[in-house]
Each structure stands twice: as C-alpha cells, then as structure tokens.
C-alpha cells in the first residue's frame, strides 16, 4: 500500500476536468451526466466482446473450482477491460468481479470474485457469459468497502462473502423473490418491468460524456466515470440497471410520499459530491492486472479508481448511508 502519489494527482486532475450536463429524471431517480475532454482513446476490448471472439475465456481456476477466484485467459492482441461488479453467469455458480481490471494481451490472470448465487455449486456450462446488468448500488458499495478493508489489512482483493449472501437474501425478501439457488439475477428479473420503465429516460447526452452521478430520492448515491467515451457508451445502460433496482425499492413517490430532498437542487449536491471526491485522500496498490488500483480514504464515501498509463480507466464511488448529500 502506498499513500497518494502521482497517480493520485491523475485522479484529482480527471475529477476536476468533469463538468455537469443536463439532468435526466424518471420517477425518484435523477442522473447528472458528467462530461470531460480529458479522455483517452478506447484501446480496450470489453470482456463480453472478447468472449464473443472466442479468444477470451473465463473459467473456474480448477475443475473443482474455488468460490473467490476465476481464471481469465486473453489470447487477443489487445487488452481486455473487466469492470468491477460485472456479473459472470455460468460454470459452477454466478459471480461478480470485485475490482476493475485490465487483462493484458496474451495474459492469463486469476481474478477476485464474489458469489451471487449461494445455492448452486455445479456446472451449468463450462465457462461464463457476461450478465445484462450490474449489481445494485448498495451491494457494490458494501463490496467495495470490504475489498478496501481487505487490501489494507491483508493485501488482498477479497470481499466479505457472507455479507454479500446475506444482503442478496434480504433484497430478495423485500422484492418477494423466491429463488432456488439464491441468485441475484432473479431479483433483476422480478423487477424488470419497473427498471425498464425508468431506464428509457436515461441516455448518453453528449459526445463528451464520460460518466454520471445518480441521485435517488434527491440524495447522491454514487457515480461511475470512465477515461474512454467508447467504454461508457457501451456499458451505460448495464451500469444504470443496478442503480435503478435500488431506486425501485426506495420509490416513495409511488406511495404518495415526498421527501425534503426532492425539492433541493441536484446540481449543488453533485458539486458537493465531486468536491468531496477531489478532496479525499487516496492510496494505491498494484492491480492484479495492468496498472494501479487507487482507493479513496473518506468516511462519507467508498470508492476506487484504476489508473493505467497515467490515465483514469474507471472511477466509481458510493456514498455511505445518511450523509448530508
């Protein structure tokens, strides 16, 4: 672990380059697009794109498998980007990726993952495909915080598997979902109509869009920002589904209630959030793939940024419950 260094300055410079676009609204969700001209060329193949070529494979580390790890084989001539939270469906059980990683060309890397399907430990297929949505934002926040603590205490990218299983079980109960294998995927299927009702209102708003900040019931809950406009354009819809699942659960507006936050200026809240991000202490750790993994040191939020070739590849941050934002 290394305290803030030049890579930390790269993160803060990138955050400072972001400006807010026009707010988009649906039900109890507001999305503020973030725009920047400080971006890189694509240069990366998304995991799903790589799998479709037949030259990228995600498999169990051994025939018997190991819950917190999977193996990625990249036989392409270019790098593959795997996003934090990406859901991998198949093999012995569904997993989500603990951190954003770049798998270099012609490299094989064992990656850290967490199980999101507690009741299955048998092969449904030999390898994995990428799911159609990211985890709901509360789960991403808890997982990211656990990984940060694990890095600091044990020098590993491991999450709290028990906490993840408990959280998915409680979420399923709140959505009245019964799943034989306890799969997170079944919750998204149950809430599909409610998510679709909102997601059509959120689009890429500008050629300069690199990310977004999401507010639910008037409070900032988190952000995803990318150094490549090509990447955000491809993953925008999938990432938002995770935020919209939590929004569906918290949708007080459907029940005739309003919160005091509903009338407050979202731009001021996002400005405060970005200032908090920019002012937070950072520390770094070598990534398991290419580049450097950065972690935010701030009581009111948890987050990370992956730096590669002195550029921000992916930055995500999530607000802890009950802040002023």
C-alpha positions as CSV (number, residue, x, y, z in Angstrom):
1,X,0.0,0.0,0.0
2,X,1.3,3.5,-1.0
3,X,-0.1,6.8,0.1
4,X,-1.2,9.3,-2.6
5,X,1.4,9.7,-5.4
6,X,1.4,10.9,-8.9
7,X,-1.4,8.5,-9.8
8,X,-3.4,10.3,-7.1
9,X,-2.8,13.6,-8.9
10,X,-4.0,12.0,-12.1
11,X,-7.3,11.0,-10.4
12,X,-7.9,14.5,-9.0
13,X,-7.0,16.2,-12.3
14,X,-9.5,14.0,-14.0
15,X,-12.3,14.7,-11.5
16,X,-11.6,18.4,-11.8
17,X,-12.0,18.1,-15.6
18,X,-15.6,16.8,-15.3
19,X,-18.4,19.2,-15.8
20,X,-22.1,18.6,-15.4
21,X,-24.5,18.0,-18.2
22,X,-28.3,18.5,-18.2
23,X,-30.1,16.4,-15.6
24,X,-32.3,13.5,-16.6
25,X,-35.2,12.4,-14.5
26,X,-37.5,9.4,-14.0
27,X,-39.7,8.7,-11.0
28,X,-37.4,9.0,-8.0
29,X,-34.2,9.0,-9.9
30,X,-32.0,11.8,-11.2
31,X,-29.0,11.2,-13.3
32,X,-26.4,14.0,-13.9
33,X,-24.2,13.2,-16.9
34,X,-20.5,14.1,-16.5
35,X,-18.6,15.5,-19.4
36,X,-14.9,15.8,-20.0
37,X,-12.4,16.4,-22.8
38,X,-9.6,14.8,-20.7
39,X,-10.1,11.3,-22.2
40,X,-8.1,8.6,-23.8
41,X,-8.7,6.5,-26.9
42,X,-10.5,3.3,-26.4
43,X,-7.7,0.8,-26.7
44,X,-9.7,-1.8,-24.7
45,X,-11.9,-4.8,-25.6
46,X,-14.8,-5.2,-23.2
47,X,-15.0,-8.7,-21.6
48,X,-18.2,-9.6,-23.5
49,X,-16.7,-8.5,-26.8
50,X,-13.6,-10.7,-26.1
51,X,-15.7,-13.7,-25.1
52,X,-17.6,-13.3,-28.4
53,X,-14.4,-13.6,-30.4
54,X,-13.6,-17.0,-28.8
55,X,-10.2,-15.7,-27.8
56,X,-11.1,-14.7,-24.3
57,X,-12.3,-17.3,-21.8
58,X,-13.4,-17.0,-18.2
59,X,-13.4,-20.4,-16.4
60,X,-13.1,-21.9,-12.9
61,X,-9.5,-21.9,-11.6
62,X,-9.6,-25.7,-11.4
63,X,-12.2,-28.4,-12.3
64,X,-13.3,-28.4,-8.6
65,X,-13.5,-24.6,-8.5
66,X,-12.8,-22.0,-5.8
67,X,-15.5,-19.5,-4.9
68,X,-13.4,-16.3,-4.6
69,X,-11.4,-16.8,-7.8
70,X,-11.8,-17.3,-11.5
71,X,-9.3,-17.5,-14.3
72,X,-9.3,-15.2,-17.4
73,X,-7.4,-16.2,-20.5
74,X,-6.8,-13.4,-23.0
75,X,-5.5,-14.6,-26.3
76,X,-6.2,-11.3,-28.1
77,X,-3.6,-8.9,-29.3
78,X,-5.1,-6.1,-27.3
79,X,-6.0,-5.5,-23.6
80,X,-9.4,-6.6,-22.2
81,X,-11.2,-4.5,-19.6
82,X,-13.3,-6.2,-16.9
83,X,-15.4,-3.9,-14.8
84,X,-15.9,-4.0,-11.1
85,X,-19.3,-5.6,-10.4
86,X,-19.5,-7.3,-13.8
87,X,-21.7,-10.4,-13.4
88,X,-20.4,-13.6,-14.8
89,X,-23.1,-16.3,-15.3
90,X,-22.3,-19.9,-15.7
91,X,-19.8,-22.6,-14.6
92,X,-20.4,-23.8,-11.0
93,X,-22.1,-20.6,-9.8
94,X,-22.7,-17.0,-10.8
95,X,-20.1,-14.5,-9.6
96,X,-19.4,-10.7,-9.6
97,X,-16.0,-9.2,-10.2
98,X,-14.5,-7.5,-7.1
99,X,-12.4,-4.8,-8.9
100,X,-12.0,-3.3,-12.3
101,X,-9.1,-5.0,-14.1
102,X,-7.2,-4.7,-17.4
103,X,-6.1,-8.1,-18.6
104,X,-3.1,-7.6,-20.9
105,X,-2.7,-9.1,-24.3
106,X,-1.8,-12.8,-24.3
107,X,-2.0,-12.9,-20.5
108,X,-3.8,-15.3,-18.1
109,X,-4.8,-13.8,-14.8
110,X,-6.6,-15.2,-11.8
111,X,-9.2,-12.6,-10.8
112,X,-11.0,-11.9,-7.4
113,X,-14.8,-12.5,-7.5
114,X,-17.7,-13.0,-5.1
115,X,-20.6,-15.4,-5.4
116,X,-24.1,-14.1,-6.1
117,X,-25.8,-17.5,-6.3
118,X,-25.4,-19.2,-3.0
119,X,-27.5,-22.3,-3.6
120,X,-25.7,-23.7,-6.6
121,X,-22.2,-25.4,-6.8
122,X,-22.5,-27.5,-10.0
123,X,-21.7,-26.8,-13.6
124,X,-24.4,-25.2,-15.8
125,X,-21.9,-24.7,-18.6
126,X,-18.1,-25.0,-18.8
127,X,-17.4,-21.2,-19.0
128,X,-19.1,-17.9,-18.2
129,X,-21.0,-15.3,-20.1
130,X,-21.5,-11.7,-19.0
131,X,-24.8,-10.7,-17.4
132,X,-27.1,-8.0,-18.7
133,X,-26.9,-5.8,-15.5
134,X,-24.5,-4.7,-12.8
135,X,-25.2,-5.4,-9.1
136,X,-27.5,-3.0,-7.3
137,X,-25.6,0.0,-5.9
138,X,-26.0,-0.9,-2.2
139,X,-24.2,-4.2,-2.8
140,X,-21.5,-2.5,-4.9
141,X,-20.8,-0.1,-2.0
142,X,-20.6,-2.8,0.6
143,X,-18.4,-5.0,-1.6
144,X,-16.1,-2.1,-2.5
145,X,-15.7,-1.1,1.2
146,X,-14.9,-4.7,2.2
147,X,-12.3,-5.0,-0.6
148,X,-10.7,-1.8,0.5
149,X,-10.5,-3.1,4.1
150,X,-9.1,-6.4,2.9
151,X,-6.4,-4.6,0.9
152,X,-5.4,-2.5,3.8
153,X,-5.4,-5.4,6.4
154,X,-4.5,-8.4,4.3
155,X,-3.1,-7.2,1.0
156,X,-5.9,-9.0,-0.9
157,X,-8.8,-8.0,-3.1
158,X,-11.3,-10.3,-1.2
159,X,-14.8,-9.2,-0.3
160,X,-17.0,-10.3,2.6
161,X,-18.8,-13.3,1.0
162,X,-21.1,-13.8,4.0
163,X,-22.2,-10.2,3.9
164,X,-22.9,-10.5,0.1
165,X,-25.1,-13.6,0.6
166,X,-27.0,-12.0,3.5
167,X,-27.6,-8.8,1.5
168,X,-28.9,-10.6,-1.6
169,X,-31.2,-12.7,0.6
170,X,-32.6,-9.7,2.3
171,X,-33.1,-7.9,-1.0
172,X,-34.9,-10.9,-2.4
173,X,-37.3,-10.9,0.5
174,X,-38.1,-7.2,0.0
175,X,-38.9,-7.9,-3.6
176,X,-40.8,-11.1,-2.7
177,X,-38.5,-13.2,-4.9
178,X,-38.1,-16.9,-4.3
179,X,-35.0,-18.4,-5.9
180,X,-34.0,-22.0,-5.6
181,X,-30.3,-21.0,-5.9
182,X,-30.5,-17.6,-4.2
183,X,-29.4,-15.9,-7.5
184,X,-29.2,-12.1,-7.6
185,X,-30.2,-12.4,-11.3
186,X,-33.7,-13.5,-10.2
187,X,-34.2,-10.2,-8.4
188,X,-33.4,-8.2,-11.5
189,X,-35.8,-10.5,-13.5
190,X,-38.6,-9.8,-11.0
191,X,-38.0,-6.0,-11.1
192,X,-37.5,-6.0,-14.9
193,X,-40.7,-4.0,-15.8
194,X,-40.0,-1.4,-13.2
195,X,-36.4,-0.9,-14.3
196,X,-37.4,-0.7,-17.9
197,X,-40.0,1.9,-17.2
198,X,-37.2,4.2,-15.9
199,X,-34.1,3.3,-18.0
200,X,-35.6,4.5,-21.3
201,X,-35.3,8.1,-19.9
202,X,-31.6,7.9,-19.4
203,X,-29.3,8.1,-22.4
204,X,-25.8,9.3,-23.4
205,X,-26.4,13.0,-23.6
206,X,-23.3,14.3,-25.3
207,X,-20.3,13.0,-27.3
208,X,-18.2,14.3,-24.4
209,X,-20.0,12.2,-21.7
210,X,-17.6,10.1,-19.7
211,X,-19.8,9.1,-16.7
212,X,-22.7,10.0,-14.5
213,X,-23.8,10.7,-10.9
214,X,-27.0,9.2,-9.7
215,X,-29.4,10.6,-7.1
216,X,-32.2,8.6,-5.6
217,X,-35.0,10.4,-3.7
218,X,-32.9,13.5,-4.0
219,X,-29.7,12.1,-2.5
220,X,-26.5,11.3,-4.2
221,X,-25.8,7.5,-4.1
222,X,-22.8,7.1,-6.4
223,X,-21.1,7.6,-9.7
224,X,-19.3,5.7,-12.5
225,X,-16.8,7.6,-14.6
226,X,-14.5,6.3,-17.4
227,X,-11.5,7.6,-19.2
228,X,-12.8,6.4,-22.5
229,X,-16.0,7.7,-24.1
230,X,-16.2,4.5,-26.1
231,X,-16.4,2.4,-23.0
232,X,-19.1,4.5,-21.2
233,X,-21.3,4.3,-24.3
234,X,-21.2,0.5,-24.3
235,X,-21.8,0.0,-20.5
236,X,-24.0,2.9,-19.6
237,X,-27.3,1.0,-19.8
238,X,-26.0,-2.0,-17.9
239,X,-24.5,0.0,-15.1
240,X,-27.6,2.1,-14.6
241,X,-29.8,-1.0,-14.1
242,X,-28.0,-1.6,-10.7
243,X,-28.9,1.9,-9.6
244,X,-32.5,1.6,-10.8
245,X,-33.1,-1.6,-8.8
246,X,-32.3,0.2,-5.6
247,X,-34.4,3.1,-6.8
248,X,-37.4,0.8,-7.4
249,X,-37.1,-0.4,-3.8
250,X,-36.9,3.2,-2.4
251,X,-39.6,4.7,-4.6
252,X,-41.6,6.6,-2.0
253,X,-43.2,8.7,-4.8
254,X,-45.3,5.7,-5.9
255,X,-46.8,5.6,-2.5
256,X,-47.7,9.2,-2.4
257,X,-44.9,10.4,-0.1
258,X,-42.3,13.1,-0.7
259,X,-39.0,13.8,0.9
260,X,-37.5,17.1,1.7
261,X,-34.6,16.3,-0.7
262,X,-37.0,16.2,-3.7
263,X,-37.0,20.0,-3.9
264,X,-33.3,20.6,-3.5
265,X,-31.0,21.5,-6.4
266,X,-29.4,18.3,-7.7
267,X,-26.5,20.2,-9.3
268,X,-25.4,21.6,-5.9
269,X,-25.5,18.2,-4.4
270,X,-23.4,16.7,-7.2
271,X,-21.0,19.7,-7.0
272,X,-20.5,18.9,-3.3
273,X,-20.0,15.2,-4.0
274,X,-17.4,15.9,-6.7
275,X,-15.6,18.3,-4.3
276,X,-15.6,15.5,-1.6
277,X,-14.1,13.1,-4.2
278,X,-11.5,15.6,-5.2
279,X,-10.5,16.3,-1.6
280,X,-10.4,12.7,-0.4
281,X,-7.1,11.1,0.5
282,X,-6.0,8.3,-1.9
283,X,-3.8,5.3,-1.5
284,X,-2.6,2.9,-4.2
285,X,-2.0,-0.8,-4.6
286,X,-0.7,-2.7,-7.6
287,X,-3.5,-4.1,-9.7
288,X,-3.7,-7.8,-10.3
289,X,-3.9,-6.9,-14.0
290,X,-2.3,-3.9,-15.7
291,X,-2.0,-0.5,-13.9
292,X,-2.6,0.7,-10.4
293,X,-5.7,0.3,-8.1
294,X,-6.4,3.5,-6.2
295,X,-8.6,3.6,-3.1
296,X,-10.5,6.6,-1.6
297,X,-9.9,7.4,2.1
298,X,-13.0,9.2,3.2
299,X,-15.6,8.5,5.9
300,X,-18.6,9.6,3.8
301,X,-17.9,7.5,0.8
302,X,-16.1,4.5,-0.5
303,X,-14.6,4.1,-3.9
304,X,-11.7,3.3,-6.3
305,X,-10.0,4.3,-9.5
306,X,-8.0,2.1,-11.8
307,X,-5.0,4.0,-13.4
308,X,-3.3,2.7,-16.5
309,X,-0.6,4.6,-18.4
310,X,-1.2,7.7,-16.3
311,X,-4.9,7.8,-17.3
312,X,-8.0,7.1,-15.3
313,X,-9.6,3.9,-16.8
314,X,-12.6,3.6,-14.4
315,X,-13.6,5.5,-11.2
316,X,-16.6,4.5,-9.1
317,X,-17.6,5.9,-5.7
318,X,-20.6,5.3,-3.5
319,X,-22.0,7.5,-0.7
320,X,-22.3,5.9,2.8
321,X,-25.8,6.0,4.3
322,X,-27.1,9.2,5.9
323,X,-24.7,11.8,4.7
324,X,-25.8,15.3,4.0
325,X,-25.6,14.8,0.3
